[in-house]
Amino acid sequence: MTTTSTQPCVLVVDDDGAIRAMLEATLAAQYKVVSSPNGDDVLRLIDTHRPRLLLLDINLPGSDGFEICRRVREQAKLKRLPILFMTIRKDNAAFLDSLQAGGDAQINKPFEIPALREKIDYLMRRPP
């Protein structure tokens, strides 16, 4: 279902339903939020909803967030779509892996909502 909202769209991909629901509720005042429990339909959702940002969990069933990010970046029209990774991993390797996959930033779970909003706002200020 495509809406005609004037709010910028954020696509949330996380297999945890509670996190998706929390992000939908938290971000809904500022953004149109579309969510998915896995990355299988990310390219279709991007094509349908034209998000301004992809909020992507690293640990997903099937293809992990890194693989999904690489698939998104393979699409020429999506090279500049901001991708913010979410992870419970606290090691530097996760951060470096997210950059190598094509991500723009990372936030560690559990995160504070103001910190998440700050990262999203920063990434959304970039020209599309």
N, C-alpha and C positions, 0 to 999 in steps of 0.2 A: 504494500500500500504506500503510495507516494503522497506526501502532504505538500501544501503550498505555503508552509510556514516561512516567515521572513527571518526567523532565527537561523544562525549558522548551525549546521548539523555536525554532531559528533557520533562516530561509530564506535561502539564499545564491544570488544570481543573478549569474553572471559567465561570459562566453564562453570564458575561458581555463581549460581543463581542469586544468592544473597548479595554478592558484590555488584552484579549487574543491576539489581533492584535498587541498591543504595546509590549507585552512580546515576541511574535514571532519575531518582528522586532528587538527588543533590544538584544535578546539572540542568534539570528541566526548566528552571526559571530563566536561564540564559541561553540555552541551546535546545535544538530539537535533538533528542537522543534516540538512536537506533541501536539495538543490541543483538548479539548473537552468542550462543554458547560454544561455537567452534569456528574455525577459519574456512570451513568448506565452501561457504557462500559469500565470502568477503568481497570478491571481485563483483559479483552480482549486486550485492548491497551497495557497494561504492557506485556502481553504474546507475542504480535506481535512485539513491538518495543524495548523491554528490556531497559527501561529508567534507568539512573543512579540516577535520582532524580524525585520525584513527588512534584510539586508545586500546592497546593490544597487550594482553597477558602473554608472558613468555611460555609458561607451562600450560599447554593445551593438549587434549587428547588428539591423537592422529598427528597432523602437522603441527609442529610447535610454532610459537610466535616468530621465531627467526625465519623459518621457511615461508610463512605467510607474508612476512615483510619483504622477503626476496621476490615472491610472486607479484606483490603489488608494485615493487620498484621496476620489475621487468616491463611494465606497461608504461610507455613513453608519456602518456597523459597524466600519470600518477607520480612522476619523479619528484614533484614538489609537495605532494600531500604530506603534511606533518604527521609523523608517527611517534607516539609517546608509549613506550613500553612500561608495563607494570610487572613487578616481580617480587617474590619473597626472597630471592637470592640476594645476598648482601656482598658478594665477592666482586672484585674488580673485573674478573673474567666475564661476568654477565654483562657489565656495562660495555666492555670492549666488543663482546659478541653482538650486542644490540647495535652498536655503531657500524660494525662490519657488515651487518645484515641490511643496513640502510636506515636504521632508526635515527630519530633526531634528539631524543631525550629519554630518560628513564626515571621512574619513581618507584621507591621500594614500598612494599606492603608490610605492615599496615602503614598507611599514609594519613597525614592530616589533610582535611578537606581544603583549608586555605593554601597549603603547599601545592595540592593538585590543581586548584583553580589558577594559581600563579603560573604554573607550567603551561597549562592549557591556554591561558590568556597570552602568554609570551609567544607560544607557537602560532596562535591564531592571528597575531598582529603581522606576521609575515605575509607578503603578497601571495595570492594563490597562484 
